[in-house]
Amino acid sequence: MKILGLSCSPRTSGNTVTLLEQALQGAKQDGAGTELYSVAGKTIEPCNACGGCRKTGECTIKDDMQELYPKLLQADGIIFGVPVYFYSINAQAKAIIDRTYCFNNDSKSLANKVAGAVVTGGSLGLVSALKDLYFFFAVKQMLPANFVAAYSHGEEGVKKREQAMKAAFDMGRQMVKIGAQNFRYPAEFKLRAIAYGTHTN
């Protein structure tokens, strides 16, 4: 089993990465292979709504997201590490979510992958960020694990929060155990490229 920790923070170290590393340690303890991928220093453009991926299943934008796509597809579980800067998920996380629009068929899908969330912030916005992430998990038919949401200030902040560190470690272990259940969404309910909702046609 492979668990990917995806840091959407523009920082290579700090609270988000610290909690992700802790979660990956928990997953590793329970036998998973792990990888931490950071978007820091990467170029990930926003979706330009060109519609090209609807025909080919491939995103037409050639940037560092092309490096991330196979990591997302090959992982059995993904932990999204997201900092909150202005009341919800940061721009890097939203760009990644939007760019997974190209995962819209059976051969390229996030369905049945275990999903966890690490959210950090200094004030309001943690719940809003979790809402966005877990709705994304639901639309992609991922299997939601627990989450860690931590208020903290400064790079050493979260390391002082013993409960948050333990919760992250336990979440990593939980993801491995959920993955071992081999749950699969019923095949008759096909994954759609867009969110379910009310449509006129």
C-alpha positions as CSV (number, residue, x, y, z in Angstrom):
1,M,0.0,0.0,0.0
2,K,1.3,3.5,-0.9
3,I,0.2,6.6,1.0
4,L,1.0,10.0,-0.5
5,G,1.3,13.1,1.6
6,L,0.5,16.1,-0.6
7,S,1.7,19.4,0.9
8,C,-0.2,22.3,-0.7
9,S,1.8,24.8,1.3
10,P,4.3,27.1,-0.5
11,R,6.7,26.4,2.4
12,T,9.0,23.4,2.4
13,S,8.8,23.2,6.2
14,G,6.3,24.4,8.7
15,N,3.1,23.3,10.4
16,T,1.4,21.7,7.4
17,V,4.5,19.6,6.5
18,T,5.1,18.7,10.1
19,L,1.7,17.2,10.5
20,L,1.9,15.4,7.2
21,E,5.2,13.9,8.1
22,Q,3.7,12.7,11.4
23,A,0.8,11.1,9.5
24,L,3.1,9.4,7.1
25,Q,5.1,8.0,10.1
26,G,1.9,6.5,11.4
27,A,1.2,4.9,8.0
28,K,4.7,3.6,7.7
29,Q,4.4,2.0,11.2
30,D,1.4,0.0,9.9
31,G,3.4,-1.2,6.8
32,A,2.6,1.3,4.1
33,G,5.1,2.8,1.7
34,T,5.0,6.6,2.0
35,E,6.0,9.6,0.0
36,L,5.8,13.3,0.8
37,Y,5.2,15.6,-2.2
38,S,5.5,19.4,-1.8
39,V,4.2,21.9,-4.2
40,A,6.7,24.5,-2.8
41,G,8.6,25.9,-5.7
42,K,6.4,24.1,-8.2
43,T,4.4,25.8,-11.0
44,I,0.8,24.6,-11.0
45,E,-1.4,26.8,-13.1
46,P,-5.2,27.1,-12.6
47,C,-7.6,25.2,-14.8
48,N,-8.3,27.3,-17.9
49,A,-11.6,25.5,-18.7
50,C,-10.4,24.6,-22.2
51,G,-12.4,21.3,-22.2
52,G,-9.6,19.4,-23.8
53,C,-9.4,16.7,-21.1
54,R,-13.0,15.7,-21.8
55,K,-11.9,14.2,-25.1
56,T,-8.5,12.9,-24.2
57,G,-8.4,12.4,-20.4
58,E,-5.2,14.5,-20.5
59,C,-4.7,18.0,-19.2
60,T,-3.5,20.3,-21.9
61,I,-1.5,22.5,-19.5
62,K,2.1,21.4,-19.3
63,D,3.5,22.4,-15.9
64,D,4.5,20.6,-12.7
65,M,1.0,19.1,-12.4
66,Q,2.2,16.6,-15.0
67,E,4.6,15.3,-12.4
68,L,1.9,15.1,-9.7
69,Y,-0.7,13.3,-11.8
70,P,0.9,9.8,-11.8
71,K,1.7,10.1,-8.1
72,L,-2.0,10.7,-7.4
73,L,-3.1,7.8,-9.6
74,Q,-0.5,5.4,-8.2
75,A,-1.2,6.1,-4.5
76,D,-3.7,4.0,-2.5
77,G,-4.3,6.8,-0.1
78,I,-3.7,10.5,-0.3
79,I,-3.4,13.0,2.6
80,F,-4.0,16.5,1.6
81,G,-2.0,19.0,3.7
82,V,-3.6,22.5,3.3
83,P,-2.8,25.8,5.1
84,V,-5.5,28.4,5.6
85,Y,-4.6,31.9,4.7
86,F,-7.9,33.6,4.1
87,Y,-10.8,31.6,5.6
88,S,-10.5,28.5,3.4
89,I,-8.1,26.3,1.4
90,N,-5.2,28.1,-0.1
91,A,-4.7,28.9,-3.8
92,Q,-2.3,26.0,-4.4
93,A,-4.8,23.4,-3.0
94,K,-7.7,24.8,-5.1
95,A,-5.6,24.7,-8.3
96,I,-4.8,21.1,-7.7
97,I,-8.4,20.2,-7.0
98,D,-9.5,22.0,-10.2
99,R,-6.8,20.3,-12.3
100,T,-8.0,16.8,-11.3
101,Y,-11.1,17.5,-13.5
102,C,-9.2,15.5,-16.1
103,F,-9.6,12.3,-13.9
104,N,-13.0,11.6,-15.4
105,N,-13.0,8.0,-16.6
106,D,-12.4,4.5,-15.2
107,S,-8.8,4.4,-16.2
108,K,-7.9,7.7,-14.5
109,S,-9.8,8.2,-11.3
110,L,-9.3,8.9,-7.6
111,A,-12.3,6.6,-6.8
112,N,-11.8,4.2,-3.9
113,K,-8.5,5.8,-2.7
114,V,-8.4,6.6,1.0
115,A,-8.4,10.3,1.6
116,G,-7.3,12.2,4.7
117,A,-6.8,15.9,5.5
118,V,-4.4,18.0,7.5
119,V,-5.5,21.6,7.8
120,T,-3.5,24.3,9.7
121,G,-4.2,27.9,10.3
122,G,-3.8,30.7,12.8
123,S,-7.5,31.8,13.1
124,L,-10.8,31.2,11.3
125,G,-11.3,29.0,8.3
126,L,-10.3,25.5,9.3
127,V,-13.9,24.2,9.1
128,S,-14.5,25.9,5.7
129,A,-11.3,24.3,4.4
130,L,-12.4,20.8,5.6
131,K,-15.8,21.3,4.0
132,D,-14.2,22.0,0.7
133,L,-11.8,19.0,0.9
134,Y,-14.4,16.5,2.0
135,F,-16.9,17.5,-0.7
136,F,-14.1,17.0,-3.1
137,F,-13.5,13.5,-1.6
138,A,-17.2,12.7,-2.0
139,V,-17.4,13.9,-5.6
140,K,-14.3,11.8,-6.5
141,Q,-15.7,8.8,-4.7
142,M,-12.8,8.6,-2.4
143,L,-12.9,6.9,1.0
144,P,-12.7,9.5,3.7
145,A,-10.5,8.9,6.7
146,N,-10.2,11.2,9.7
147,F,-8.8,14.8,9.6
148,V,-6.5,16.9,11.7
149,A,-7.2,20.6,12.1
150,A,-4.7,22.6,14.1
151,Y,-4.5,26.2,15.2
152,S,-0.9,27.2,15.4
153,H,1.5,30.1,15.0
154,G,5.1,30.0,13.8
155,E,7.0,27.0,12.5
156,E,7.4,25.4,15.9
157,G,3.7,25.9,16.8
158,V,2.2,22.6,15.9
159,K,5.1,20.6,17.3
160,K,4.0,21.8,20.8
161,R,0.5,20.5,20.3
162,E,0.8,16.9,21.5
163,Q,-2.8,16.0,20.7
164,A,-2.5,17.3,17.2
165,M,0.7,15.3,16.6
166,K,-0.9,12.2,18.0
167,A,-4.0,12.7,15.9
168,A,-1.9,13.0,12.8
169,F,0.0,9.8,13.6
170,D,-3.2,7.9,14.3
171,M,-4.8,9.2,11.0
172,G,-1.9,7.7,9.0
173,R,-2.4,4.4,10.7
174,Q,-6.2,4.6,10.2
175,M,-5.7,5.2,6.4
176,V,-3.8,2.0,6.1
177,K,-6.5,0.0,7.9
178,I,-9.3,1.6,5.8
179,G,-7.4,0.7,2.7
180,A,-7.0,-2.9,3.8
181,Q,-10.8,-3.2,3.9
182,N,-10.8,-3.1,0.0
183,F,-14.1,-1.3,-0.2
184,R,-15.2,-0.4,-3.7
185,Y,-18.0,1.9,-4.8
186,P,-20.7,-0.1,-6.6
187,A,-19.8,-0.1,-10.3
188,E,-23.4,0.7,-11.4
189,F,-22.9,4.2,-10.0
190,K,-20.5,5.6,-12.5
191,L,-18.1,8.4,-11.5
192,R,-19.0,11.6,-13.2
193,A,-16.5,14.3,-14.2
194,I,-18.6,17.0,-12.6
195,A,-20.3,17.3,-9.2
196,Y,-23.8,15.9,-8.8
197,G,-26.4,18.6,-8.7
198,T,-29.5,20.0,-10.3
199,H,-29.2,20.4,-14.0
200,T,-31.8,21.6,-16.4
201,N,-30.9,19.1,-19.1
